[in-house]
Each structure stands twice: as C-alpha cells, then as structure tokens.
Amino acid sequence: MTTIMVLGAGYAGLRVVKKLAHAKTDAHIVLVNKNEYHYESTQLHQVAAGTKEPADVVFDLRKSLPDSVELIVDKVVGIDQDNRRVSLEHHDPLSYDYLVNALGFESETFGIKGAEEYGWPLVDVDTALAARKKLEQTLARYQTSHDPLDLSIVVCGAGFTSIEYLGELVYRLPQLSKRLGFPMDQVKVDCIEASPKILPMFSKDLVDWAVDYLRKRGVNFHTSTPITEVRQDAVVSNDQEFKAHTIIWTTGVRGSHVIADSGYNQKRNRVVVRDDLSVEQHPEEFLVGDVSAVPDPQSGRLYPTTAQISMAQADTAAANVLARMRGQEPQRFTFRSLGTVCSLGPHDGVAEIDRMGTLKLKGKVVSVLKWIVNERSVLELADVRTMLESN
Ligand SMILES: Cc1cc2nc3c(=O)[nH]c(=O)nc-3n(C[C@H](O)[C@H](O)[C@H](O)COP(=O)(O)OP(=O)(O)OC[C@H]3O[C@@H](n4cnc5c(N)ncnc54)[C@H](O)[C@@H]3O)c2cc1C
C-alpha cells in the first residue's frame, strides 16, 4: 500500500492530513508529530503574557483526526531523501512513498551572542509558558528585592510577534501589579528593533496608530538599534545598554533544524521549493509552511512565513500528492492574501483586509475579526466541538 507521510501537526501539516483524509484515498496516511496535541502558534503571545491558558490554544490530535489517519507521536530527527526514510527519536525509521514536510519554525538568533542563553523565545507552548513564568516570578521578586531591573522588560524585535506580545503585556501588567504588589509607575518596557520600521507589513497610518497605542501604555520604542549582544541582565546595541531582568526574544524565525541536519540545500532551515511545492529532484516530496521558501512570482521575493500561507500551501501540496499518485500533472501554488490582522491586547488591533481594494481597520472592531480568524482556524483544522470547547 502507498504510504503518505506528513511531518508536523501545525497549520500546514494538519491541514494536509485533513485534505488527504477527505479525498478518501486508499493510501496509508501517517502523521508524525512530537506532541499529542496541536497548538495554535498564532496565539502563543497570549499564553506568554498570561491572557490565555495553554488549554485555550491546544487541542488533542487523537480526538480530532479522522480514523483513517495513523498518528505517531515522536520527534523527527532526520530525513533520508534518497532512501525515502524518516528517523525518529524513539521509534524505528519509517519508510514513505510520498512525504509532506511541515516541521515548522524555531527561534532565529542571527548568531547574536547570548541571545539563545538569555532571551526568552515564543515558539511553542512550553517556551510561551516559560516566558510567562519568568515574567511573573521576576515581577513578584520586586517586593523583596526592590531592584528596578526586576520591573524592566525588554522585547527584542518590532515585527508582528513582538507587537502582538507587547499589546497583551500592556493589558496584563496592571492586573499583575494588583496581584503581585509591584508599583505600576515604575515598570519599564523597551522594544528594540534593528530596522527603522515597526510592523513592516502594515501601511504607515496603521503603524503610527499601533505605536501610539503602545506608547501611551508605556512602551519605549528604539528603532534603527541593532542588537549586538544579550547578557543576563541587558540587551546591548553597540555602546547602548538596555538593562532588564526579563528579555523576550521575538526577532524572527527560521525553519526546523531537522532541515539542515538532514543535508537539504537550505538557508535558515528553509528550502526553496518548485512552483508545485515539491523539492528539486524529489517529485515525491513536498515542503509546506515555515520550512519552505516560496518565491512570489509578482514581487520575486519570498512569501513571508505565516499561518495563512501555510494553509494555502497545504491545499496545493495535498492536491499534488494525489495528482502524482494518479499520474496527473501537479498544480502550481498560487496565493491571494486575505489580509493581515495584528492584535493589540484582547480588545484592540490593526488590520488590512485585501478584498476589493485594501480595507484598513483599527481599534475594537479588529478584536472581533481576530476572534473570527482564530475560531475559523480551529474549525478548519479540527471540528465544531473542539471550536466550542476552546471558548
Ligand atoms: C506569537 C505568534 C503570532 C503569530 N500570528 C500570526 C497571525 O496572526 N497570522 C499568521 O498568518 N501567522 C502568524 N504567525 C506565524 C504562524 O504561526 C506560522 O507561520 C505558522 O505556525 C507556520 O505553520 P507551520 O505548520 O509551518 O508550522 P508550526 O505551526 O510551527 O507547526 C509545526 C508542527 O511540527 C511539530 N514539530 C516541530 N518539530 C518537530 C519534530 N522534530 N518532530 C515532530 N514534530 C515536530 C510542532 O510541534 C508543530 O506542531 C504567528 C507566529 C507567532 C509565534
């Protein structure tokens, strides 16, 4: 029997599995994931700030997968492309006929000294929870230490994840101040960004609105400030030092280390795929989501790594696996953005909707939009019951 193996149960992998199962193929569909659950990585900033609990952003894979899919819970450690075999940490190697690699993202440190050691990334449930614990313990310590650095927080990067995290943080801090007894007026929040731009994917008026929103709530922005080193109690940019005991590292992502470990031709663990999302010289293998690098035919640049693109890629990859099995021509990947929604805490945000021109939104209405986007994702990846349970 033909085996289709899907690696990773994030947005891309889970969507591929759902599409394949729905097509009622005779093939044996195997999903390998390191956890028994799927997590909504687009909501990790909320877990890290404490505005959501892990249970709000995860769902059990066994409960939501179709019966026709075999789930193997284990960590992928290597892929042997030539022999079509996947090595796992605890199971024997597995063979496949078709492979969809959707192993997702990891934190990017750009080789900056101390970033891995002292920066707290937000890449999965465990790291988001660890960042939350670090934040809360450090703020709580102030009552006995009276050390101002216990009330200083540095957020590294001013892209999407950093801004969404800052939005949750400024919402959450007054609640924590009441609970943990630290003075709100002595809290210091700095956001350090190498480029001159904040939220580069949004138009200037929305960026200005978002920056103003966060500034009014105490965030100090430092753009054109490249981080050169991270220390236990400071982020350094050349001769400037931003001292803090909580350092959140959200400067960007790279693909899974398994890509480089397996000898792929890659850059930052992302592989440039062909226009049908298959890998050069391996028509039986597809890469989707944050491990893939797909050139946008219009701009010539690579598409950004987003959940929205990952799910669109998943549809193409699933269709192309089935096409190859049936001896049909695969389709080219095309992408039309629905727009981008950036939350600023639970009740505000900015959004650009790409339908019939660009619709720009800001404020409370965006939180409703974000809620719809999140619920739709759970509905599409799991089912109605899971969606209702997550509320
Ligand atoms: C805080 C935050 C907010 C974001 N907000 C948005 C947003 O609003 N909109 C948007 O479009 N995008 C957003 N993104 C980006 C989006 O989350 C990613 O682009 C998306 O998750 C990529 O999907 P994926 O399926 O490729 O990878 P992932 O979601 O990373 O899934 C990979 C899966 O593979 C599993 N896995 C990893 N390594 C192994 C291994 N070795 N063995 C077995 N299993 C493994 C993981 O556990 C995970 O389940 C956000 C990201 C973050 C961090």
The ligand as an ORCA input file, in Angstrom:
! r2SCAN-3c Opt
* xyz 0 1
  C       3.105     34.686     18.544
  C       2.871     34.437     17.070
  C       1.799     35.032     16.438
  C       1.554     34.784     15.074
  N       0.464     35.351     14.489
  C       0.164     35.071     13.203
  C      -1.027     35.586     12.599
  O      -1.781     36.333     13.228
  N      -1.298     35.237     11.313
  C      -0.481     34.393     10.595
  O      -0.806     34.085      9.430
  N       0.659     33.891     11.129
  C       1.006     34.203     12.407
  N       2.148     33.680     12.979
  C       3.022     32.815     12.171
  C       2.475     31.386     12.157
  O       2.253     30.945     13.477
  C       3.440     30.437     11.433
  O       3.736     30.942     10.163
  C       2.766     29.056     11.313
  O       2.605     28.481     12.590
  C       3.564     28.099     10.439
  O       2.838     26.906     10.359
  P       3.587     25.507     10.176
  O       2.523     24.478     10.068
  O       4.591     25.616      9.093
  O       4.445     25.318     11.487
  P       4.082     25.168     13.027
  O       2.823     25.860     13.351
  O       5.339     25.562     13.711
  O       3.856     23.606     13.208
  C       4.912     22.683     13.185
  C       4.493     21.443     13.934
  O       5.536     20.487     13.832
  C       5.830     19.961     15.120
  N       7.252     19.633     15.139
  C       8.282     20.518     15.105
  N       9.451     19.855     15.092
  C       9.161     18.541     15.130
  C       9.950     17.354     15.111
  N      11.277     17.389     15.083
  N       9.316     16.173     15.142
  C       7.954     16.107     15.170
  N       7.164     17.191     15.181
  C       7.760     18.389     15.152
  C       5.462     21.071     16.088
  O       5.179     20.563     17.374
  C       4.238     21.675     15.413
  O       3.077     21.007     15.805
  C       2.432     33.932     14.334
  C       3.522     33.333     14.981
  C       3.751     33.578     16.331
  C       4.923     32.919     17.020
*
